[in-house]
Amino acid sequence: MKKSVLALAALSACSGAATTAQKQEPTAVAAPRPAAVPAAPGQANAAAAAARGVEDPHAFVQSTYEAYRRGGTESVPEWPAFAYSDRLKALFDAYDAWTAQHDDLVGSLDFDWWINAQDWELGPVAVTEEAQGPDRRTERARFTNGGRPEEIRFLFTRSGNRWFLDDVVEGTGSGDGGWTLSQLLRERPE
């Protein structure tokens, strides 16, 4: 499914407390499409390498949800390819290559994985952080979308002094009980 994207500025900055979003009627909105990230060949280009990743996973997740709440259904935040781990970026690149060759098929990402839907009316979002050692963190976002409770876990890994989104899990992570982003990116419906 082809998606239009809008730039999302200052994702790594903390946006502070959630504000009350204007109540709007949900409308069908296409999920965002991941943006291309300039490659940093062999990490030789320090500026490009520093542009990837995030400083603070907690602030990053909070500010992304705040962008959804501020923008309403007319403004779709861009999927943050700059924040992806090398593994997740490779999965998105392979998925994008497949979808480019199969315009007649809807891929497994026919929804926006940040909100687990195609449209939204988000209630307040609570983000909590769990450390799994010095180089792994899970950011857990709990919110309602159109009155339906949601919980999405964002798994981050640290490389150097930057954090990278390595996977996203909703619910149990599989089957009717949820999904795992890396698994969805590997699916190829034919």
C-alpha positions as CSV (number, residue, x, y, z in Angstrom):
1,M,0.0,0.0,0.0
2,K,1.6,3.3,-1.0
3,K,1.7,5.8,1.8
4,S,2.4,9.5,1.9
5,V,4.7,10.8,4.6
6,L,5.3,14.0,6.4
7,A,8.5,14.9,8.1
8,L,8.6,14.6,11.9
9,A,11.0,17.0,13.5
10,A,13.0,16.7,16.7
11,L,11.9,13.1,17.6
12,S,14.8,12.6,20.0
13,A,13.7,15.6,22.1
14,C,11.3,15.0,25.0
15,S,7.9,16.5,24.3
16,G,6.8,16.6,27.9
17,A,3.3,15.8,29.3
18,A,0.6,14.6,26.9
19,T,-1.9,17.2,25.9
20,T,-5.5,16.6,25.1
21,A,-6.1,16.1,21.4
22,Q,-9.0,17.6,19.6
23,K,-11.8,15.1,19.2
24,Q,-12.1,14.3,15.5
25,E,-14.1,11.7,13.6
26,P,-11.8,8.9,12.5
27,T,-11.1,8.9,8.8
28,A,-9.3,6.3,6.7
29,V,-5.7,7.4,6.7
30,A,-2.9,5.4,5.0
31,A,-0.2,4.2,7.3
32,P,3.1,6.0,6.8
33,R,5.9,4.6,4.7
34,P,9.4,4.3,6.0
35,A,11.7,7.0,4.8
36,A,15.1,6.4,3.2
37,V,18.2,6.9,5.4
38,P,21.5,7.9,3.8
39,A,24.0,5.2,4.2
40,A,27.1,5.7,6.3
41,P,29.8,3.7,4.4
42,G,31.8,1.7,6.9
43,Q,31.0,4.3,9.6
44,A,33.7,6.5,8.0
45,N,31.3,9.4,7.7
46,A,30.9,10.4,11.3
47,A,28.2,13.0,10.6
48,A,26.0,10.5,8.9
49,A,26.6,7.9,11.6
50,A,25.7,10.4,14.3
51,A,22.5,11.3,12.5
52,R,21.3,7.7,13.0
53,G,19.8,6.4,16.2
54,V,18.4,8.3,19.1
55,E,19.8,9.7,22.3
56,D,16.9,8.8,24.5
57,P,14.5,5.9,23.5
58,H,11.9,7.0,26.1
59,A,11.8,10.6,24.9
60,F,11.8,9.4,21.3
61,V,8.7,7.1,21.8
62,Q,6.9,9.8,23.8
63,S,7.5,12.5,21.2
64,T,6.4,10.3,18.4
65,Y,3.0,9.6,20.1
66,E,2.7,13.2,20.9
67,A,3.1,14.0,17.1
68,Y,0.2,11.6,16.4
69,R,-1.9,13.4,19.0
70,R,-1.0,16.9,17.8
71,G,-1.3,16.2,14.1
72,G,-4.7,14.5,14.1
73,T,-5.7,12.2,11.3
74,E,-4.6,14.6,8.6
75,S,-0.9,14.4,9.5
76,V,0.8,11.1,9.5
77,P,4.3,11.1,11.2
78,E,7.0,9.5,9.1
79,W,8.3,6.1,10.1
80,P,11.6,6.9,11.7
81,A,14.1,5.0,9.5
82,F,17.0,7.0,11.1
83,A,16.2,5.2,14.4
84,Y,16.3,1.6,13.0
85,S,19.0,-0.8,13.9
86,D,20.9,-2.2,11.0
87,R,18.9,-5.4,11.3
88,L,15.5,-3.7,11.2
89,K,16.6,-1.3,8.4
90,A,17.7,-4.3,6.3
91,L,14.2,-5.9,6.9
92,F,12.5,-2.7,5.8
93,D,14.7,-2.4,2.7
94,A,13.9,-6.0,1.7
95,Y,10.2,-5.4,2.3
96,D,10.2,-2.1,0.3
97,A,12.0,-3.9,-2.6
98,W,9.3,-6.6,-2.6
99,T,6.4,-4.1,-2.4
100,A,7.9,-2.1,-5.3
101,Q,7.7,-5.2,-7.5
102,H,4.2,-6.2,-6.3
103,D,2.0,-3.1,-6.7
104,D,-1.0,-5.3,-7.1
105,L,-0.6,-6.9,-3.7
106,V,-1.2,-5.5,-0.2
107,G,1.8,-6.4,2.0
108,S,1.6,-7.3,5.6
109,L,2.1,-3.7,6.7
110,D,-1.3,-2.4,5.6
111,F,-1.6,-0.5,8.9
112,D,0.5,1.9,11.0
113,W,2.4,-0.1,13.5
114,W,2.8,2.8,15.9
115,I,-0.9,2.8,16.5
116,N,-1.9,-0.7,15.4
117,A,-4.5,0.7,13.0
118,Q,-5.1,2.7,9.9
119,D,-6.7,5.6,11.5
120,W,-6.7,6.9,15.0
121,E,-8.3,8.9,17.8
122,L,-5.7,8.5,20.5
123,G,-6.4,8.9,24.2
124,P,-3.6,9.8,26.6
125,V,-0.4,7.7,26.0
126,A,1.7,6.4,28.9
127,V,5.2,5.3,28.1
128,T,7.2,3.3,30.6
129,E,10.8,2.0,30.3
130,E,12.4,-1.3,31.3
131,A,16.1,-1.8,31.1
132,Q,17.4,-5.3,30.2
133,G,21.0,-4.6,30.9
134,P,23.2,-1.7,29.8
135,D,22.6,-2.1,26.1
136,R,18.9,-3.1,25.8
137,R,15.7,-1.2,26.7
138,T,12.0,-1.8,26.2
139,E,9.7,1.2,25.9
140,R,6.1,0.2,26.6
141,A,3.4,2.5,25.2
142,R,-0.1,2.1,26.6
143,F,-3.0,4.1,25.1
144,T,-6.5,3.9,23.7
145,N,-7.3,4.2,20.1
146,G,-11.0,4.9,19.4
147,G,-11.7,3.6,22.9
148,R,-9.8,0.3,22.3
149,P,-6.9,-0.3,24.7
150,E,-3.5,-0.9,23.1
151,E,-0.1,-1.9,24.3
152,I,3.0,-1.8,22.1
153,R,6.5,-2.6,23.1
154,F,9.5,-0.9,21.3
155,L,12.7,-2.9,21.7
156,F,15.9,-0.8,21.6
157,T,19.5,-1.8,21.5
158,R,22.5,0.5,22.1
159,S,25.5,0.8,19.8
160,G,28.1,3.2,21.0
161,N,26.3,6.1,22.6
162,R,23.2,5.9,20.4
163,W,20.0,3.8,20.7
164,F,18.4,1.9,17.8
165,L,14.9,0.5,17.4
166,D,15.4,-3.2,16.8
167,D,11.9,-4.5,16.9
168,V,8.3,-3.7,17.9
169,V,5.8,-6.1,19.5
170,E,2.1,-5.8,20.0
171,G,0.2,-8.1,22.3
172,T,1.7,-11.6,22.5
173,G,3.7,-11.0,19.4
174,S,2.1,-13.6,17.1
175,G,-1.1,-15.0,15.7
176,D,-4.4,-13.6,16.8
177,G,-2.8,-12.4,20.0
178,G,-0.6,-9.8,18.3
179,W,2.3,-9.2,15.9
180,T,6.0,-8.7,15.8
181,L,7.3,-6.1,13.3
182,S,10.3,-8.0,12.2
183,Q,8.1,-11.0,11.4
184,L,5.6,-8.9,9.4
185,L,8.4,-7.5,7.4
186,R,9.5,-11.1,6.4
187,E,6.0,-12.1,5.2
188,R,5.4,-12.2,1.5
189,P,1.7,-12.7,0.6
190,E,1.3,-14.1,-2.9
